[in-house]
Each structure stands twice: as C-alpha cells, then as structure tokens.
Amino acid sequence: MNKIAITGKIGSGKSTALIYFRKAGHFTISSDLIIKTIYENDTIRSQLLKSLGIVQKNYKEVIIERIKDPAFNYRLKKTIYPMMGRLRLKKIPTFITKKNIFFEVPLLYEEKLERNYDKVIFIKSDLTTRLKRILSKGKTKEYFETMNGYQGADAIKEKLSDITIYNNGSKVDYYNSLIRCEKKL
C-alpha cells in the first residue's frame, strides 16, 4: 500500500481528486471531512474551542476572522493538528492491501509533512479559477485571500512533487488527467 498525498492551494481541486480516487477503488482520507468531524462532535469541538479561548456561539466566524493573526493561526494548528492526526489514524486500513491510500493534505510542504508519504501529487490551478470555485461554494474573497496567503509558492510545490496535475480546464479534462495520473502510480 502506497501512501499518496494530494496537495494544492485552496480551490485547486484536491477534494475532486480525492472523490475520483475513491470511486476508482482506492482508500481516501479527506482533511476537510476530518475538520468537519471535529466541529460536529460536541466533545472534541468544546476541547478545541476551550483551548483557543473561543465561545461556542459563532465559533466558525470567530476562527475565520482570527486566523489572520499569525499567533492565533499557530495556536490553532498546534491544537487541531494532533486532533486531526488521531482521527486520521482511525481511518487508515489496518489490514494489508495492494490498494493505494490517498490523503488530502493542503499544507503538506508548509508544515513539512512530505516525509510521511510515498508519493505526492500536486494539483495546480490558476488564481482566478480557484477564486471562482471558492466563491461558488459561498465563501468570501476575503476568506480565499486569507487561506491562500498561508500557502506556499506553486513553483516550489511543483518541483518537490512527484506528479503535477493542471486543473484549469473542464471537469472532463481534469478527470482525464486524474486517469493518466492513476496509471503512473
């Protein structure tokens, strides 16, 4: 079983790639779904918010606003990453399999996590396309700019990754790229 990280900037298509690989029969672990699990579980969410000094009411808006502060962002990561790690471990198959397991890891290189994976796929998409995707999901331009600001340069990610997939065209083009990528693994 190969552990394969899928990384890319906000709105690049990481979640879509994960869905493709899951439908192709591979194991997948989504960081977005793990975060959602943390926020939906009353006990875990309460622990997180307490450690960050945030009250339950409007906590998502408060986190999005405060994440712009580097000190808060650092504290958030130090608190939430161990929680995510424990939940991620519960999802990894414990039996021997020849199938690949794909992990969505948005800040792979920024957090120096690449050594934990056998291969890395970088999903690259231009800024305008990514912004349109995020706005279509009901997020704001300010949210996009904040999250995008924490992500490193494409050129570095492209150089460090085993495979780069460009996602600026149609969904059909993207799926064809994912099919070609799967054959290379």
C-alpha positions in Angstrom: 0.0 0.0 0.0 1.4 3.4 -1.1 0.6 6.5 1.0 0.0 9.3 -1.5 -0.5 12.9 -0.5 -2.7 15.2 -2.7 -1.8 18.8 -2.1 -2.5 22.1 -3.8 -3.8 25.5 -2.9 -7.3 26.4 -1.9 -9.8 25.7 -4.7 -7.3 23.8 -6.8 -9.3 20.6 -6.9 -7.9 18.4 -4.2 -11.3 17.2 -3.0 -12.4 16.4 -6.5 -9.3 14.3 -7.0 -10.0 12.5 -3.7 -13.5 11.7 -4.9 -12.1 10.4 -8.2 -9.6 8.1 -6.5 -12.2 6.8 -4.0 -14.6 6.0 -6.9 -11.7 4.2 -8.6 -11.5 1.9 -5.6 -8.7 3.4 -3.5 -8.8 4.4 0.1 -9.1 8.1 0.7 -8.8 10.4 3.7 -10.1 13.9 3.5 -8.7 16.7 5.7 -11.9 18.6 5.1 -14.0 15.8 6.4 -11.8 15.3 9.4 -12.2 19.1 10.2 -15.9 18.7 9.8 -15.9 15.7 12.2 -14.1 17.9 14.8 -16.6 20.7 14.5 -19.6 18.3 14.5 -18.5 16.4 17.6 -19.6 18.4 20.6 -16.9 17.0 22.9 -14.0 17.5 20.5 -15.2 20.9 19.4 -15.6 22.0 23.0 -12.0 20.9 23.8 -10.7 22.8 20.7 -12.7 26.0 21.4 -11.7 26.0 25.1 -8.0 25.7 24.3 -8.4 28.6 21.9 -10.4 30.7 24.3 -13.4 30.9 21.9 -17.1 30.6 23.0 -19.4 28.2 21.1 -21.6 30.9 19.6 -20.5 31.9 16.1 -17.2 30.0 16.6 -16.6 29.4 12.8 -16.8 33.1 12.1 -14.5 33.9 15.0 -11.9 31.4 13.9 -12.1 32.6 10.3 -11.6 36.2 11.5 -8.8 35.4 14.0 -6.9 33.1 11.6 -5.4 36.2 10.0 -3.4 36.7 13.2 -0.2 34.6 12.8 0.0 33.9 16.6 -3.6 32.6 16.6 -3.1 30.6 13.5 0.0 29.0 15.1 -2.0 28.1 18.2 -4.9 26.7 16.1 -2.6 24.4 14.2 -0.8 23.3 17.4 -4.2 22.4 18.8 -6.1 21.0 15.8 -3.3 19.0 14.1 -3.0 16.4 16.9 -6.7 16.0 16.9 -6.7 15.5 13.1 -3.8 13.1 13.4 -5.7 10.9 15.8 -8.8 10.9 13.6 -6.8 10.2 10.5 -5.1 7.2 12.1 -8.6 5.7 12.9 -9.4 5.8 9.2 -6.2 4.1 7.8 -6.8 0.5 7.0 -5.0 -1.8 9.4 -5.1 -4.8 7.0 -2.6 -5.5 4.2 -3.8 -4.2 0.9 -2.3 -3.5 -2.5 -4.5 -0.5 -3.0 -3.2 3.0 -2.6 -4.4 5.3 0.1 -4.8 8.9 -0.8 -4.6 11.7 1.8 -5.7 15.3 1.1 -3.0 17.4 2.7 -3.5 21.1 1.8 -0.4 22.4 3.7 1.9 19.5 3.1 5.1 21.4 2.3 4.3 24.4 4.5 4.1 22.0 7.5 6.9 19.8 6.3 4.8 16.6 6.2 6.0 15.2 2.9 8.3 12.6 4.5 5.1 10.8 5.7 4.1 9.9 2.2 5.5 7.6 -0.6 4.4 10.0 -3.4 3.0 13.5 -3.7 0.5 14.7 -6.3 0.3 18.5 -6.7 -2.9 19.9 -8.1 -2.1 23.3 -9.8 -4.7 25.8 -10.8 -4.5 29.5 -11.6 -5.6 32.1 -9.0 -8.7 33.4 -10.9 -10.1 29.8 -11.5 -9.5 28.9 -7.8 -11.2 32.1 -6.6 -14.3 31.4 -8.8 -14.5 27.9 -7.3 -14.4 29.2 -3.7 -16.9 32.0 -4.4 -19.3 29.4 -5.9 -19.1 27.5 -2.6 -20.5 30.5 -0.8 -17.1 31.6 0.7 -15.9 35.2 0.5 -13.0 36.7 -1.4 -11.5 37.7 2.0 -11.7 34.1 3.2 -10.0 33.0 0.0 -7.2 35.5 0.3 -6.6 34.7 3.9 -6.3 30.9 3.3 -4.4 31.4 0.1 -1.9 33.6 2.0 -0.8 30.7 4.2 0.1 28.6 1.2 3.5 28.4 -0.4 4.6 29.1 -3.9 3.4 26.8 -6.7 6.9 26.6 -8.3 8.3 25.1 -5.1 5.4 22.6 -4.7 5.7 21.6 -8.4 9.4 21.0 -8.0 9.1 18.9 -4.9 6.1 16.8 -6.0 6.3 13.5 -7.9 3.3 14.4 -10.2 1.7 17.7 -11.1 -1.8 17.9 -12.5 -3.0 21.1 -14.0 -6.7 21.9 -13.3 -7.6 25.0 -15.3 -9.9 23.4 -17.9 -13.1 21.4 -17.9 -14.0 18.7 -15.5 -13.6 16.2 -18.3 -10.0 17.4 -18.9 -9.3 17.2 -15.2 -10.7 13.6 -14.9 -8.7 12.6 -17.9 -5.6 14.0 -16.1 -6.5 12.0 -13.0 -6.9 8.8 -15.0 -3.4 9.4 -16.5 -2.0 10.1 -13.1 -3.5 6.9 -11.6 -1.8 4.8 -14.4 1.6 6.3 -13.4 1.3 5.3 -9.7 
